[in-house]
Amino acid sequence: MSIDRPVPVPRTAVPLGITDPVKSARAELKAALAAIEVKANAPRRASEAVDRKVREIREKAQQNPAVAAAAVAGVAALVGLAVWGIVRAYTR
């Protein structure tokens, strides 16, 4: 009961079974350009890293809400203290 479906190939890989040298060269160039785009796209990589970190923090917050609330309060206190310090230094 096996169904012969083509296996999806990642954008950065060259499909197997290409016998024509021109098609093979084109596939290799396409894969190389895709790999360069993936590696050089810093904003996308940063966005994905931020999304991963947010997901991890949300999971930890769901596991232990008291620690998450304390962390939020601590960050809020630090931001408030920093703003107070900046305003005080500016007004003097």
Secondary structure as GFF3:
##gff-version 3
##sequence-region A 1 92
A	DSSP	alpha_helix	21	40	.	.	.	ID=ss1
A	DSSP	alpha_helix	42	63	.	.	.	ID=ss2
A	DSSP	alpha_helix	65	91	.	.	.	ID=ss3
###
